[in-house]
Amino acid sequence: MGGLTTLFTNPLLLWFLPLALIPVLLHLLTLHRLKTVELSTFRFLFDSYVQQRRRMKFLEWLIALLRTLFLLFLVFAVSRMRMPDYWESLFGGGAGSRDVVLMFDTSASMGAVTDGVTALDRAKGAARELLNPQRANVKPGDHVTVIRVGERPEQLLRRFQASTEEIFNEIDNLDTGPSRGNLYAAFSQLFSGDNAELSKFQEPVVYLFTDLQQSGWEEFRGGESPVKVPANTELRLVNVGSGRPLNNKAVIGDAPTPARVIVGLPVTLRARVRNLSPTKSTSSGFAVTTSINGQQVDRQTMAVAAGKTDELEVIYTPAEPGMLKGQFEIPGDPFLDDNIFRFTLDVRPQVGVLLVNGNPNPNPLEDSALYIKTALTATDTPDDEETSEGEPADGEADEGAAVPAAGGRDFVRSLEVREIPQAELNADAVSQAVVVILADCGQLDAARFTLLRNFVNKGGGLIMLPGEKVNPEIYTKQFFPDPNDDEAPMLAASLAAAVGDPTKTETFSSFANIDFSNEILSVFAGGKTPYLTRVQVYRHFALSLPEERGSSWPLVAFAGSDAPAVIEGRYGDGQVVLSSFPFHSKWTNLPMRPEFVPLLLRMVSHVMKQPELGGPSVVGAGGTAEFFADEASWDPVSAKVTGPGGQVNPLEQFQRSRARLVGAFDRTVHQGFYEVEVSGGNTARPKEGRLSFAVNLASSESDFKTIGGNLERVDDTNEAGQRMERIEVETAAMLEGLVAGETLKVVDASADAQQKFGEPGTQNEIWRWLIYVMFLVIAVEFLLSTLSGQVAGEEDDKAMERIKQLSPGGWVGRMTGADVTEEAPTGAASE
């Protein structure tokens, strides 16, 4: 009964099957023997008797057959009969001592739900059935390797003995990640990697459980050469996807655009939603909810047509500094993982700008810092606008045209400007600043020069605007060089005596060779005649750069001489901007020009000091999050990262990068918020800080297009078969050495197939239906036995008597016909 036992839950009860022969034996034992009876002449009745006798014999055999079926169905029902296993032949089998490789696609799309079951759960069920010791798919002598296919493939088990508990535990513990499954990397590692274990495989059979999503095969489809598969290797591509079109909408959002979020200033959050549904009738409105720290701050309704992408803006104003966690959310659909986009906001206090006035004067027009402070505090500064494209008739830039500012009035509001005389410049003042502006500061000593260089080296921003109070030789010889390193000055520049006469227009200079590719100046590149070309400089210091300029480079040069007018440099982690003239109306008309305010604001924005501790707001699925800490304040530094599930990962390896310590975390395998606790400093001044970042679903995982194409009609068996053939052909082209239909086969274990044939390992039981059939059979048998027209008579046949004696009652005889006798009329022959 070897093959028959697979159809029963309790196959041992099949030993009762011989009981079904009892009705046949009883029928044979109770065959009627005819006796000749002397009667009158009834020859005319003989013909009707023969016909009746034939009908009775047919009914007797029919009743015996029904009784036999009753007993057969009874044994089958007790043994719990089930349908044949559709999956056993599909998964294949083979001789023992093979290498079996189970590859599980754990990309985010494997979390899509169909009929209440995810694709990954279907993969687990199929794998458990494959490893079932009662099946012939994997033999006890086989060795099993389990590989998790994510952004980076991971071997969970290597060549374990088949059917061991560890294999089932690893399969049960599998979970989806937020990234795609990189099948190119997985197959490359399996067949052509440097792993010695994998090279020992003997005629391996590889089972890939996947939903066939195109994103997993991206490298193959993008032009990468096929992976060479060793000879005698077989691949079973087990499709555990939905098998049906999925209507899916995804919120893919954008990380907050400002580099710094300032308390009290509005920030624009953008939620982008893609409708990836295959049908055109799914554009009905739905709600997009924005939450910050668990509190709803905005709710808008939008409609996105199938195949389209749209976005909405949310303006949010943080009320206090700190780390905020936000998210966009849309209603649920079959794929829940892409219905939320998470982000963080590192809200900082206002930016401290220290304006050091080297020539304060009661007369505002004589004050060196007048125009600078006005530009930095004017809240009526226009917002960013497009540069006017309209040109005046003379071809010159329109003086009334709007000029883009560095964030406009919002940026100005983020600045906390503090003005001090140069005599009050000290460590306390600098420690509270992000940017320091030196306005004609000619009385600085060596200690203050060192203080400012250290400030820049640690990430601070410095803008130098020398004027008539400055001795250029002191700046060149004492301020710009680094006394500890002659090869790495703060600025590789030299200032010489001032040239030009404000009373003689022929000595005036104008700008040329403007580097509009630079971040500070790029916004002024509009129009036929770019901005800044009408600026006049009445007097300026002679500024020069050596051939070996290092990290210093010119931004603007003077027309005619190509001498630098403004230069920029990097020193340590900080930025420096040096102008050859002060921003004052005595030396230039720039403060009167419309370009002045945006130019100064962009300079401040460009050189801003980075915070001592920082990290990303959003990290792509499977990506690397980088954190930095100021070396001087935080060294030695360590951190621990707590993932969404509460798992804690220490982060102790921080590398030095200039004046910063940089650490990297790449175990972003779950979507959600990650908490980072950073500690450092010395025992005298310990430092602690907290950061947070979000990991979201890879945007490609929301698109459920598959290799071989998606089915248009699920119930079309011809189309489904053609799709399987296309999948085999495409896969064989990507994996060189496999032959479609021979060493490469596709197993349809999709949700649609499991709905038709049941889950692997759970055959549909039919014993309950057999019980109903049993009742039907016994009812028909009872009806035929009662209405069969049998005639009771006297019969002393010894066999009949023995049958009657087998039962204490007469009902056995009635059911078997043992108490019924027939007499043939005279002349009837015994049959």
C-alpha positions in Angstrom: 0.0 0.0 0.0 3.0 2.3 -0.4 1.6 4.9 -2.8 -1.9 4.6 -1.4 -0.9 5.5 2.2 -0.1 9.1 1.1 -3.8 9.7 0.6 -4.7 8.9 4.2 -4.0 10.6 7.5 -4.3 7.3 9.4 -3.0 4.8 6.9 -2.7 1.9 9.5 -6.5 1.6 9.5 -6.4 0.5 5.9 -5.7 -3.0 7.2 -9.5 -3.2 7.9 -10.1 -3.0 4.1 -10.7 -6.8 3.8 -13.9 -6.3 5.8 -15.4 -5.0 2.6 -15.4 -8.6 1.3 -18.0 -9.7 3.9 -21.1 -8.7 1.9 -19.7 -10.7 -1.1 -19.0 -13.8 1.0 -22.5 -13.6 2.6 -24.0 -13.3 -0.9 -22.1 -16.3 -2.1 -23.1 -18.3 1.0 -26.7 -17.5 0.6 -27.2 -18.3 -3.1 -30.7 -19.9 -3.5 -30.8 -23.5 -4.6 -34.1 -24.3 -6.5 -36.2 -27.4 -5.7 -38.7 -29.0 -8.0 -42.3 -28.9 -6.7 -45.1 -31.0 -8.1 -47.8 -28.6 -9.1 -50.6 -28.4 -11.5 -50.0 -27.3 -15.0 -48.7 -23.7 -14.7 -46.6 -23.6 -17.8 -48.1 -20.2 -18.8 -46.4 -18.8 -15.6 -43.0 -20.0 -16.4 -42.0 -17.2 -18.7 -42.9 -14.5 -16.2 -41.0 -16.4 -13.5 -37.8 -16.4 -15.5 -37.9 -12.6 -16.0 -38.6 -12.1 -12.3 -35.7 -14.4 -11.4 -33.2 -12.4 -13.5 -34.3 -9.1 -11.9 -34.0 -10.6 -8.4 -30.4 -11.8 -9.2 -29.5 -8.3 -10.4 -30.9 -6.7 -7.3 -29.1 -9.1 -5.1 -25.7 -8.3 -6.7 -26.5 -4.6 -6.6 -27.3 -4.8 -2.9 -24.1 -6.7 -2.3 -22.2 -4.0 -4.2 -23.7 -1.2 -2.1 -22.9 -3.0 1.1 -19.3 -3.5 -0.1 -19.1 0.2 -0.9 -20.5 1.1 2.5 -17.7 -0.8 4.2 -15.1 0.6 1.9 -16.2 4.2 2.6 -16.4 3.5 6.3 -12.7 2.4 6.3 -11.7 5.3 4.1 -13.6 7.8 6.4 -12.0 6.4 9.6 -8.6 6.6 7.9 -9.3 10.2 7.0 -8.9 10.1 3.2 -7.6 13.2 1.4 -6.9 14.3 -2.1 -3.7 13.5 -3.9 -0.8 15.9 -3.2 -0.5 18.3 -6.1 2.9 19.6 -4.8 4.9 16.4 -4.4 5.7 15.9 -8.0 6.4 19.6 -8.6 9.2 19.9 -6.0 11.0 17.0 -7.5 13.2 14.4 -5.8 16.4 12.5 -6.3 19.0 10.3 -4.8 20.5 11.0 -1.3 23.8 12.7 -0.5 22.9 15.8 -2.6 23.5 19.4 -1.8 20.2 21.2 -1.5 20.3 25.0 -1.4 17.2 26.9 -0.2 17.3 30.6 -1.2 14.6 32.8 0.3 13.8 36.2 -1.2 13.2 38.4 1.8 12.6 41.6 0.0 9.9 43.9 1.2 7.5 42.9 -1.6 7.4 39.4 0.0 5.2 40.9 2.7 2.3 41.5 0.4 -0.9 39.8 1.7 -3.2 37.7 -0.5 -6.0 35.8 1.1 -4.7 36.7 4.5 -1.2 35.1 3.9 2.0 36.9 2.9 4.2 35.7 0.1 7.0 34.9 2.6 4.6 32.7 4.7 3.8 30.8 1.5 7.5 30.4 0.9 8.0 29.0 4.4 5.1 26.5 4.0 6.5 25.3 0.7 10.0 24.9 2.2 8.6 23.0 5.2 6.8 20.6 2.8 10.0 20.2 0.8 11.9 19.2 3.9 9.1 16.9 5.2 10.8 13.6 6.1 7.7 11.7 5.0 8.2 13.0 1.4 10.7 11.9 -1.1 11.9 15.5 -2.0 14.9 15.8 0.3 16.5 12.6 1.5 18.0 12.1 5.0 21.5 12.0 3.5 21.2 15.4 1.7 22.9 18.5 3.0 20.9 21.7 3.2 22.2 25.3 2.9 19.9 28.2 3.7 20.5 31.6 2.1 18.6 34.8 2.9 18.4 37.1 -0.1 18.2 40.7 0.8 20.2 43.8 -0.4 23.2 41.8 0.8 22.9 38.0 0.6 23.4 36.2 3.9 24.1 32.5 4.5 22.2 31.3 7.6 23.1 27.6 7.5 25.8 25.7 5.5 25.5 22.1 4.6 23.3 21.0 7.5 22.0 17.5 7.6 18.5 17.4 6.1 15.4 17.4 8.4 17.3 18.8 11.4 15.5 21.1 13.8 17.9 24.0 13.1 16.8 24.2 9.5 13.1 24.5 10.4 14.0 27.1 13.1 15.9 29.3 10.7 13.0 29.1 8.1 10.5 30.0 10.8 12.6 33.0 11.9 12.8 34.5 8.4 11.4 38.0 8.1 11.1 40.6 5.3 13.4 43.6 5.2 12.8 47.1 3.7 15.1 46.6 0.8 14.9 44.7 -2.4 16.4 41.2 -2.9 19.6 41.3 -4.9 19.5 38.1 -6.8 22.4 38.9 -8.9 24.6 39.2 -5.8 23.1 36.0 -4.4 23.7 33.8 -7.5 27.2 35.3 -8.0 28.1 34.5 -4.4 26.6 31.0 -4.7 28.2 30.0 -8.0 31.3 32.1 -8.4 32.2 33.5 -5.0 35.3 32.9 -3.0 33.5 30.8 -0.3 35.3 27.5 -0.1 32.2 25.8 1.3 30.1 26.6 -1.7 32.7 25.2 -4.0 32.3 21.8 -2.4 28.7 21.4 -3.7 28.0 18.2 -5.5 25.4 18.4 -8.2 23.4 20.9 -6.1 19.7 21.4 -6.4 18.7 25.0 -5.8 15.3 26.1 -4.7 14.6 29.8 -5.0 11.4 30.9 -3.2 10.5 34.3 -4.7 7.6 36.5 -5.9 9.4 37.1 -9.2 9.4 40.9 -8.7 11.5 42.6 -11.4 13.4 44.7 -8.9 15.2 41.6 -7.6 16.6 40.9 -11.1 17.6 44.5 -11.7 21.3 43.9 -12.4 20.5 41.1 -14.8 18.0 43.3 -16.7 20.3 46.3 -16.5 23.0 44.7 -18.7 25.1 42.7 -16.3 26.6 39.6 -17.8 24.8 36.3 -17.0 26.0 34.3 -14.0 27.6 31.1 -15.0 26.0 28.0 -13.4 28.2 24.9 -12.9 27.3 21.8 -14.7 24.8 19.3 -13.2 23.1 22.0 -11.2 19.3 22.2 -11.1 17.2 25.2 -10.2 13.6 25.1 -9.0 12.1 28.6 -9.2 9.2 28.5 -6.7 6.8 31.3 -7.4 5.1 32.2 -4.1 3.7 35.6 -5.3 0.1 36.6 -5.5 -0.7 35.3 -8.9 -3.2 38.1 -9.2 -3.1 41.8 -10.1 -2.5 43.9 -6.9 -3.9 47.4 -6.5 -1.3 49.2 -4.6 -0.6 52.8 -3.6 2.7 53.8 -2.0 3.7 57.0 -0.1 7.3 57.5 -0.9 7.7 61.0 0.5 10.8 63.1 0.6 13.3 63.7 3.5 13.0 67.2 4.9 14.9 69.5 2.5 16.4 72.1 4.9 19.9 71.1 6.1 19.0 72.8 9.4 15.5 72.9 10.9 15.3 76.0 13.2 12.8 76.3 16.1 10.0 78.7 15.3 10.6 78.6 11.5 8.3 76.8 9.2 9.6 73.8 7.3 8.1 72.3 4.2 7.4 68.6 4.2 6.5 66.9 1.0 4.5 63.6 0.7 4.8 62.0 -2.7 2.3 59.2 -3.5 2.5 56.8 -6.4 -0.5 54.8 -7.6 1.0 51.5 -8.9 -2.4 49.8 -9.5 -2.7 48.0 -12.9 -6.3 49.1 -13.4 -7.5 52.6 -14.4 -10.4 52.7 -12.0 -8.5 53.2 -8.8 -8.1 57.0 -8.6 -10.7 57.6 -5.9 -9.7 60.1 -3.2 -7.9 58.9 -0.1 -6.6 60.7 3.0 -2.9 61.5 3.6 -2.2 62.0 7.3 0.9 63.7 8.6 2.0 63.1 12.2 4.8 64.5 14.4 5.7 62.6 17.5 2.5 60.6 17.3 0.3 63.7 17.0 -1.6 64.5 13.8 -0.7 67.8 12.4 -2.2 67.7 9.0 -4.8 65.7 7.0 -5.5 66.2 3.3 -7.3 64.3 0.7 -5.8 63.6 -2.7 -6.6 61.4 -5.7 -3.9 59.8 -7.9 -4.7 58.1 -11.1 -3.4 54.6 -11.8 0.2 54.8 -13.0 0.7 58.4 -11.8 2.6 60.1 -9.0 1.5 63.2 -7.2 2.7 65.1 -4.1 1.3 67.5 -1.5 3.0 70.0 0.8 2.7 70.3 4.5 4.0 73.4 6.3 5.0 72.6 9.9 6.5 75.0 12.4 8.5 73.3 15.3 7.8 75.0 18.6 10.9 73.7 20.5 14.3 72.3 19.7 14.9 68.5 19.9 14.6 65.4 17.8 11.2 64.9 16.3 9.8 61.8 14.6 7.3 62.2 11.8 5.5 60.2 9.2 3.1 60.4 6.2 0.4 57.7 6.1 -2.2 56.6 3.7 -5.0 54.0 4.1 -4.3 50.2 3.9 -4.2 48.1 0.8 -2.8 44.5 0.1 0.7 45.8 0.7 0.9 47.6 4.0 4.6 48.2 4.3 4.7 51.1 1.8 1.7 53.0 3.3 3.9 54.9 5.8 6.9 57.1 5.1 8.9 58.0 8.2 11.4 60.9 8.7 13.1 62.8 11.6 13.6 66.5 12.2 16.6 67.6 14.2 15.3 70.9 15.4 18.0 73.3 16.4 18.0 76.7 18.2 18.6 79.9 16.2 22.0 80.2 14.4 24.4 82.4 16.3 26.2 85.0 14.1 29.0 86.9 15.9 29.6 90.3 14.2 32.9 91.7 15.3 33.0 95.4 14.6 36.5 96.7 14.2 35.4 100.4 13.7 32.3 101.2 15.7 31.2 104.8 15.3 28.3 106.9 16.7 27.7 108.0 13.2 25.9 105.1 11.5 27.3 106.0 8.1 30.9 105.7 9.5 30.2 102.4 11.3 32.0 99.4 9.7 29.2 97.0 10.6 26.2 99.1 9.6 25.3 97.5 6.3 26.2 94.0 7.4 24.0 94.1 10.5 21.1 95.6 8.5 21.3 92.9 5.9 21.3 90.1 8.5 18.4 91.5 10.6 16.1 92.9 7.9 13.0 90.7 8.2 11.4 92.2 5.1 14.0 90.4 3.0 12.2 88.8 0.0 11.8 85.1 -0.2 13.6 83.0 -2.8 12.3 83.9 -6.2 13.2 83.1 -9.7 15.6 85.6 -11.2 13.8 87.9 -13.6 14.2 86.8 -17.2 13.2 90.2 -18.6 16.1 92.3 -19.7 16.2 96.0 -20.2 16.7 97.5 -23.6 20.4 98.3 -23.0 21.1 94.6 -22.4 22.2 95.2 -18.8 20.7 93.5 -15.7 17.5 95.1 -14.4 18.3 96.8 -11.1 14.8 96.4 -9.9 14.7 92.6 -10.6 14.2 90.4 -7.6 17.4 88.6 -6.6 17.2 85.2 -4.8 18.1 85.3 -1.1 19.6 82.5 0.9 16.3 81.3 2.3 14.7 84.7 2.3 13.0 86.1 5.4 12.8 82.6 6.9 16.6 82.4 6.8 17.0 85.8 8.3 14.7 84.9 11.2 16.8 81.9 11.9 19.8 84.1 12.6 20.6 85.4 16.1 23.0 88.3 15.3 25.2 89.6 18.1 27.5 92.5 17.6 30.5 93.1 19.7 33.6 95.3 19.5 36.8 93.5 18.6 38.2 94.1 22.2 35.4 91.8 23.5 36.3 88.9 21.2 37.1 85.9 23.5 36.5 82.2 23.8 33.1 82.6 25.5 31.8 84.8 22.7 33.1 82.4 20.0 31.8 79.3 21.7 28.2 80.6 21.2 28.7 81.4 17.5 28.2 79.4 14.4 29.5 82.1 12.1 32.0 84.9 12.9 32.2 88.0 10.7 35.2 90.3 11.0 34.3 93.8 9.9 37.5 95.8 9.5 39.1 94.3 12.6 42.7 95.6 12.7 43.5 95.3 16.4 43.5 91.5 16.8 46.4 89.9 18.5 48.1 86.5 18.1 45.9 84.9 20.8 42.7 85.9 19.0 44.2 84.7 15.7 44.7 81.3 17.2 41.2 81.3 18.7 39.7 82.0 15.3 41.8 79.4 13.5 40.8 76.8 16.0 37.2 77.9 15.6 37.4 77.3 11.9 39.3 74.1 12.2 36.5 72.6 14.3 33.8 73.4 11.7 33.1 77.1 12.3 32.5 79.6 9.5 34.6 82.8 9.2 34.0 85.8 6.9 36.7 88.4 6.8 36.0 91.9 5.4 39.2 93.9 6.0 39.1 97.7 5.7 41.1 100.8 6.5 41.9 99.7 10.1 43.6 96.5 8.9 47.3 96.0 8.4 47.4 93.6 5.5 50.9 92.4 6.4 49.8 91.2 9.8 46.9 89.3 8.3 49.2 87.7 5.7 52.0 86.7 8.1 50.2 86.1 11.4 46.6 85.2 10.7 46.5 83.2 7.5 49.4 80.7 8.2 49.1 77.8 10.6 52.1 78.1 12.9 52.0 74.3 13.5 51.9 73.3 9.9 53.4 75.5 7.2 52.0 73.2 4.5 48.4 73.7 5.5 47.6 77.4 6.1 44.1 78.6 6.9 44.3 80.6 3.6 47.0 80.4 1.0 46.6 84.1 0.2 48.5 87.3 0.6 47.1 90.8 1.2 49.1 93.8 0.1 48.6 97.6 0.3 45.2 99.0 -0.8 44.9 100.4 -4.3 42.3 102.7 -5.8 41.0 106.2 -5.0 37.3 106.7 -4.1 37.6 110.2 -5.6 38.9 109.0 -9.0 36.5 106.9 -11.1 39.3 105.8 -13.4 40.7 103.8 -10.5 37.5 101.9 -9.8 37.4 98.2 -10.5 34.5 95.9 -11.6 34.0 92.2 -11.4 34.8 89.6 -14.0 35.5 85.9 -14.1 32.7 85.1 -11.6 32.5 81.5 -10.6 28.7 80.9 -10.9 29.2 77.2 -10.3 30.0 78.0 -6.7 27.2 77.5 -4.1 27.4 81.1 -3.0 27.2 82.7 -6.5 25.2 80.1 -8.5 21.9 81.9 -7.9 23.2 85.1 -9.7 23.7 83.4 -13.0 20.4 84.4 -14.6 19.9 86.8 -17.5 22.0 87.8 -20.6 24.1 90.0 -18.4 24.6 88.2 -15.1 24.3 90.0 -11.8 27.3 91.4 -9.9 28.8 92.8 -13.2 27.7 96.4 -12.3 29.3 96.3 -8.9 32.0 99.0 -8.5 34.9 98.7 -6.1 36.4 102.1 -5.3 39.3 100.8 -3.2 40.6 97.3 -2.3 43.5 95.4 -1.0 45.8 93.7 -3.5 44.9 90.1 -3.0 46.9 87.2 -4.6 47.0 83.4 -4.5 50.2 81.4 -5.1 50.4 78.7 -7.8 50.1 76.1 -5.0 46.9 77.4 -3.6 46.0 74.3 -1.7 42.4 74.5 -0.5 41.9 78.1 -1.4 40.3 79.3 -4.7 39.0 82.5 -6.2 35.2 83.2 -6.4 35.3 86.6 -8.1 38.2 88.4 -10.0 38.6 92.0 -11.0 38.2 92.9 -14.7 41.4 93.6 -16.5 43.9 92.2 -13.9 42.3 88.9 -13.0 43.4 89.6 -9.5 41.1 87.9 -7.0 38.4 90.0 -5.4 36.8 87.3 -3.2 38.3 84.0 -2.3 37.1 80.9 -0.4 39.1 78.3 1.5 38.6 75.2 3.7 40.5 74.8 6.9 39.9 71.6 8.9 36.1 71.2 9.0 35.4 74.9 8.5 34.9 77.3 5.7 36.6 80.7 5.2 35.6 83.6 2.9 37.9 86.6 2.4 37.0 89.7 0.6 39.6 92.2 -0.6 37.4 95.1 0.4 34.9 95.9 3.2 31.2 95.9 2.7 30.9 99.6 3.2 29.8 102.5 1.0 33.2 104.2 1.4 34.9 101.4 -0.6 32.2 100.0 -2.9 28.7 100.4 -4.2 27.9 96.8 -3.4 25.8 97.6 -0.3 23.6 99.7 -2.5 23.1 97.0 -5.1 20.1 94.6 -5.0 22.7 91.7 -5.0 24.1 92.7 -1.6 21.6 91.1 0.8 21.4 87.8 -0.9 25.1 87.6 -1.4 25.8 88.2 2.3 23.1 85.7 3.4 24.5 83.1 1.0 27.9 83.6 2.4 26.7 83.1 5.9 24.7 80.0 4.9 27.7 78.5 3.1 30.2 78.9 5.9 27.8 77.9 8.8 29.5 75.7 11.4 28.2 72.2 11.5 26.8 71.0 14.8 29.1 69.0 17.1 26.9 65.9 16.7 24.8 65.0 13.7 23.4 62.3 11.5 21.0 61.6 8.7 17.2 62.1 8.8 16.3 59.3 6.4 18.4 56.3 5.3 17.5 54.2 2.3 16.6 50.6 2.9 19.8 48.6 3.3 21.9 51.8 3.2 24.5 53.1 5.6 23.8 55.7 8.2 26.9 57.9 9.0 27.2 59.9 12.2 29.8 62.5 13.1 31.0 64.0 16.3 33.5 66.9 17.0 36.8 65.3 17.8 37.9 67.9 20.3 34.8 67.7 22.4 33.7 64.0 21.9 37.0 62.0 21.7 36.9 59.2 22.7 33.4 58.5 21.4 31.1 55.5 21.3 27.5 54.9 20.4 24.8 52.3 20.4 22.0 52.0 17.9 18.6 50.6 18.9 16.5 49.3 16.1 12.7 49.3 15.7 12.4 45.8 17.3 14.5 46.8 20.3 17.7 45.1 19.2 20.8 47.0 20.4 23.9 47.2 18.2 27.1 48.8 19.6 28.9 51.2 17.4 32.5 51.6 18.7 34.5 52.1 15.6 34.7 55.9 14.8 37.2 57.0 12.2 39.0 60.4 12.2 38.1 62.6 9.3 39.8 65.9 9.6 38.5 67.4 12.9 35.6 65.0 13.1 35.0 61.4 14.2 32.8 59.5 11.8 30.9 56.3 12.6 28.9 54.1 10.2 26.0 51.8 10.8 24.9 49.5 7.9 22.5 47.0 9.6 19.4 48.9 8.4 17.5 45.7 7.8 14.1 46.8 9.3 12.0 49.8 8.5 11.1 52.1 11.3 12.9 54.5 13.6 16.4 53.9 14.9 17.6 55.5 18.1 21.3 56.5 18.5 22.8 57.2 21.9 26.2 58.8 21.7 28.7 59.3 24.6 32.2 60.7 24.6 34.5 63.3 26.1 36.8 62.9 29.0 36.0 62.3 32.7 36.2 66.0 33.4 33.8 67.0 30.7 31.7 64.0 29.6 29.4 64.4 26.6 26.1 62.7 25.8 23.7 63.1 22.9 20.8 61.5 21.1 20.1 61.2 17.4 17.4 59.4 15.4 16.9 58.4 11.8 14.3 56.5 9.8 14.5 53.6 7.4 11.8 53.3 4.8 10.8 50.8 2.2 12.8 50.8 -1.0 10.6 52.6 -3.5 11.1 49.9 -6.2 9.5 47.3 -3.8 6.1 49.0 -4.3 6.0 48.0 -8.0 4.8 44.4 -8.4 5.7 44.0 -12.0 7.3 40.5 -12.4 9.6 38.8 -14.8 7.6 37.0 -17.4 4.9 39.7 -17.2 1.9 39.8 -14.9 -1.3 37.8 -15.6 -4.2 39.8 -17.1 -6.7 37.0 -16.4 -6.1 34.7 -13.5 -8.5 32.0 -14.7 -6.9 31.7 -18.1 -4.9 28.5 -17.9 -3.3 29.0 -21.3 -2.0 32.4 -20.4 -0.7 31.1 -17.1 1.2 28.3 -18.9 2.7 30.7 -21.4 3.8 32.9 -18.5 5.6 30.0 -16.9 7.4 29.3 -20.1 8.4 33.0 -20.5 9.8 32.9 -16.9 11.8 29.8 -17.6 13.2 31.4 -20.8 14.1 34.7 -19.2 15.7 33.0 -16.2 17.8 30.7 -18.4 19.1 33.7 -20.2 20.2 35.3 -17.0 21.7 32.1 -15.5 24.0 30.7 -18.1 24.2 26.9 -18.1 20.6 26.1 -17.2 18.2 24.6 -19.7 14.5 25.7 -19.5 12.2 22.8 -18.8 15.1 20.5 -17.9 17.6 21.8 -15.3 15.4 24.9 -14.8 11.8 24.5 -13.8 9.2 26.9 -12.4 6.9 25.7 -9.6 3.7 27.7 -9.3 3.1 28.0 -5.6 1.3 31.3 -5.8 -1.7 32.3 -3.8 -4.0 31.5 -6.7 -2.5 28.0 -7.1 -2.7 27.3 -3.3 -6.4 28.4 -3.4 -7.0 25.7 -6.1 -4.8 22.9 -4.7 -4.4 23.8 -1.0 -1.2 24.8 0.8 1.8 22.5 0.4 1.7 19.8 3.0 -2.0 20.3 3.7 -3.9 18.1 1.3 -7.7 18.7 1.1 -9.3 15.9 3.2 -12.5 14.3 1.7 -13.4 11.9 4.6 -16.2 14.2 5.7 -17.8 13.9 2.3 -17.4 10.2 2.4 -19.6 10.1 5.5 -22.4 11.7 3.6 -21.9 9.2 0.7 -22.1 6.4 3.3 -25.5 7.5 4.5 -26.7 7.8 0.9 -25.4 4.3 0.1 -27.1 2.7 3.2 -30.4 4.5 2.4 -30.4 3.2 -1.2 -29.5 -0.3 0.1 -32.3 -0.3 2.6 -34.7 0.8 0.0 -33.7 -1.9 -2.4 -33.7 -4.6 0.3 -37.2 -3.6 1.4 -38.8 -3.2 -2.0 -37.0 -6.0 -3.9 -40.2 -8.2 -4.0 -38.6 -11.1 -2.2 -41.1 -13.7 -1.0 -40.8 -15.4 2.4 -41.1 -19.1 2.4 -40.0 -22.2 4.2 -36.4 -23.0 3.5 -34.5 -25.6 5.5 -31.3 -25.2 3.5 -28.5 -26.0 5.9 -26.4 -23.1 4.7 -29.2 -20.7 5.4 -29.7 -22.1 8.8 -26.0 -21.6 9.6 -26.3 -18.0 8.5 -29.3 -17.5 10.7 -27.5 -19.0 13.7 -24.7 -16.4 13.2 -27.0 -13.7 14.6 -29.3 -13.6 17.7 -32.1 -12.0 15.7 -33.8 -12.3 12.4 -32.8 -9.0 11.1 -29.4 -10.3 9.9 -31.3 -12.9 7.8 -33.6 -10.2 6.4 -30.7 -8.0 5.5 -28.8 -10.9 3.9 -31.8 -12.6 2.4 -31.1 -15.8 4.5 -34.7 -16.2 5.6 -36.2 -16.0 2.1 -36.8 -19.1 0.0 -38.1 -19.6 -3.4 -39.7 -22.6 -5.0 -39.8 -23.1 -8.6 -42.9 -24.5 -10.2 -43.0 -27.9 -11.7 -40.9 -28.0 -14.8 -38.6 -25.2 -13.8 -35.0 -26.2 -14.1 -32.4 -25.5 -11.5 -30.3 -22.6 -12.7 
